[in-house]
Every structure is written in C-alpha cells, then in structure tokens.
C-alpha cells in the first residue's frame, strides 16, 4: 500500500522479477478495460452484475466502491490459486481495504507494507506522470494525510519511498528477507 506516486506498481513489478515464489493477485473491477490492459494480468474486468453476484456469494476477501463509480476487490479463489501452487500472493491494496481484511479475515496470515512520501515529493511524481488537474492533486494530498494516520496504526511496516526505485527496493528486500 502507499500514497499516490509512492511507486507501488513499479516496486511490485520489480519484486515479481526478483522472487520466483511471489505471484501478483489480480483485482476484480467493474471499471472498463483500458487500451493497454489484458484481463487476468493486474485486473479481471467484470460487469456490475457479476461483481454483485460475487459479493452476494461471499467470494471476495475485500472490496470497495471507488470514487462512487467502480467496484474493486480481491476474489478469494485468486488467493487460493496462489497457495495451491505454493506461491506467496502479493497484492496492492488501498489502506481502507486493509482495514476490511483485518476486520473480516482473522484467519489470513499477511504482512502489510505502506510506502509513504512527503507531500511535495508526491505532487512532483504525480505531475511527472502526466496531465492531472489541481483538484485531483489536492484530493490525493488530502487522501494521503488520512492514509498515513491509518497506516501508522495498522501496517506492519512503513517505508519512506522518497528514494530511488533501487533504494526503495532495498528496504523492501530487507523486510522480505526477514519474513520469507
């Protein structure tokens, strides 16, 4: 987990290259597929009806309606597939979703890592990605302030991700060496 621009996706990609026993667990979403996406990589794109059916049938570890627009969630069967292959699932989560996992899944053994950035560095990285309206930047900064407070209370590890990818990866590798 982490604030916007903290490098979650980049670091996850690097970890998957480094550790052959890790596997990315895709999220299920009702968001339309983007041009460069393929089902089953990072996301499974499903209809609203299918997502509601998964909720009704208790098939999701966690889920949320994001920006009152699209649902995102983790299907339990995706976690089970990883375990069946003797792999360790890795998952990018929103801090609010971790709260749901903690509350609803006492049986699940996990480690949570939160990547943080100072606000100025976060804004710099968000702007570097491309055109983002100031209103969106302000929303992400406000969201990051709330996320930091929650992370300090519920995450196993907090990392200052303002360094380079290599430096941040070194911090995460140290954690993984402790727990794997």
C-alpha positions in Angstrom: 0.0 0.0 0.0 1.0 3.6 -0.3 0.2 7.1 -1.1 -0.2 8.2 -4.8 3.2 8.3 -6.6 4.9 6.1 -4.0 5.9 3.5 -6.6 3.6 0.7 -5.6 3.3 -0.7 -9.2 6.9 -0.2 -10.1 8.1 -1.9 -6.9 5.6 -4.7 -7.2 6.9 -5.3 -10.8 10.5 -5.4 -9.6 9.7 -7.8 -6.7 7.9 -10.2 -9.1 11.1 -10.2 -11.2 13.3 -10.9 -8.2 11.3 -13.5 -6.3 10.1 -16.5 -8.2 7.9 -17.6 -5.3 5.7 -14.4 -5.4 2.7 -14.0 -7.6 0.6 -11.0 -8.3 -3.1 -11.4 -7.3 -5.2 -9.5 -9.8 -8.1 -7.4 -8.6 -11.6 -7.7 -10.0 -13.1 -4.4 -11.2 -16.2 -3.1 -12.9 -14.1 -0.3 -14.5 -13.9 -0.6 -18.3 -10.7 -2.1 -19.6 -8.1 0.4 -20.7 -6.3 0.2 -24.1 -3.1 -1.4 -22.7 -4.7 -3.8 -20.3 -5.4 -7.5 -20.7 -7.8 -9.5 -18.5 -6.0 -11.5 -15.8 -2.8 -9.5 -15.5 -3.5 -6.8 -13.0 -7.3 -6.9 -13.2 -10.2 -9.0 -14.2 -12.8 -6.7 -15.7 -16.4 -7.9 -14.9 -19.9 -6.4 -15.2 -21.6 -4.8 -12.2 -24.0 -7.8 -12.1 -21.1 -10.3 -11.8 -19.4 -8.2 -9.1 -22.7 -8.0 -7.1 -23.0 -11.8 -7.5 -19.5 -12.3 -6.1 -20.4 -10.0 -3.1 -23.6 -11.9 -2.5 -21.8 -15.3 -2.7 -19.1 -14.2 -0.2 -16.4 -14.7 -2.9 -14.4 -11.6 -2.1 -11.7 -11.1 0.5 -12.3 -7.4 0.3 -14.0 -4.9 -2.0 -14.9 -1.3 -2.2 -16.7 1.2 -4.4 -14.0 3.6 -5.5 -15.0 7.3 -6.1 -18.6 6.2 -6.1 -18.0 4.9 -9.6 -16.4 1.4 -9.9 -16.0 -1.6 -7.7 -12.6 -3.1 -7.0 -12.0 -6.3 -5.0 -9.9 -9.4 -4.4 -11.5 -12.8 -5.1 -10.7 -15.4 -2.5 -10.2 -18.0 -5.2 -7.2 -16.0 -6.6 -5.5 -16.2 -3.2 -6.3 -19.9 -3.0 -4.8 -20.5 -6.5 -1.5 -19.0 -5.3 -1.4 -21.2 -2.3 -2.2 -24.3 -4.3 0.9 -23.5 -6.4 3.0 -23.0 -3.3 3.4 -19.3 -4.2 3.1 -16.3 -2.0 0.4 -13.8 -3.2 1.4 -10.2 -3.4 -1.4 -7.6 -3.6 -1.6 -3.8 -4.0 -4.3 -2.7 -1.6 -5.9 0.6 -0.6 -5.4 1.2 3.2 -9.2 1.2 3.6 -9.3 -2.3 2.2 -6.6 -3.5 4.6 -8.9 -2.3 7.4 -11.6 -4.6 5.9 -9.2 -7.5 5.6 -8.2 -7.1 9.3 -11.8 -6.9 10.4 -13.2 -9.8 8.3 -10.2 -12.2 7.8 -8.7 -13.1 11.1 -7.6 -16.4 9.5 -5.4 -14.8 6.9 -1.7 -14.5 7.6 -0.3 -11.5 5.9 2.4 -8.8 6.1 1.5 -5.2 5.2 3.9 -2.6 3.9 3.0 1.0 3.4 5.0 3.3 1.1 5.0 6.9 2.1 6.2 10.2 0.6 6.4 13.8 1.7 3.5 15.7 0.1 5.9 17.8 -2.1 7.6 14.6 -3.5 4.2 13.0 -4.0 2.9 16.0 -6.0 6.1 16.1 -8.1 5.7 12.4 -9.0 2.0 12.7 -9.8 2.7 15.7 -12.1 5.6 13.8 -13.8 3.1 11.0 -14.8 1.1 13.4 -17.0 -1.6 16.0 -17.0 -3.5 15.9 -13.8 -5.9 18.7 -12.7 -5.0 20.6 -9.5 -8.3 19.4 -8.0 -7.2 15.8 -8.4 -3.8 16.6 -6.8 -5.5 18.3 -3.9 -7.7 15.3 -3.4 -4.8 12.9 -3.4 -2.8 15.0 -0.9 -5.8 15.1 1.4 -6.3 11.3 1.0 -2.6 10.7 1.7 -2.9 12.6 5.0 -5.7 10.2 6.1 -3.9 7.1 4.8 -0.7 8.0 6.8 -2.6 8.1 10.1 -4.3 4.8 9.4 -1.0 3.2 8.2 0.8 4.1 11.4 -1.9 2.2 13.4 -2.4 -0.9 11.3 0.5 -1.6 8.9 3.4 -3.9 9.8 6.0 -1.8 8.1 6.2 1.9 7.0 8.8 2.8 4.3 9.9 6.3 3.3 9.6 5.8 -0.5 11.1 9.1 -1.5 14.4 7.5 -2.6 15.2 5.8 -5.9 13.5 2.6 -7.1 16.7 0.8 -6.2 16.8 2.3 -2.7 13.2 1.6 -2.0 13.6 -2.0 -3.3 16.5 -2.5 -0.9 14.2 -1.5 2.0 11.5 -4.0 0.9 14.0 -6.7 0.2 15.3 -6.4 3.8 11.7 -6.9 5.1 11.2 -9.9 2.8 14.4 -11.5 3.9 13.1 -11.3 7.5 9.8 -12.9 6.7 10.3 -15.3 3.9 
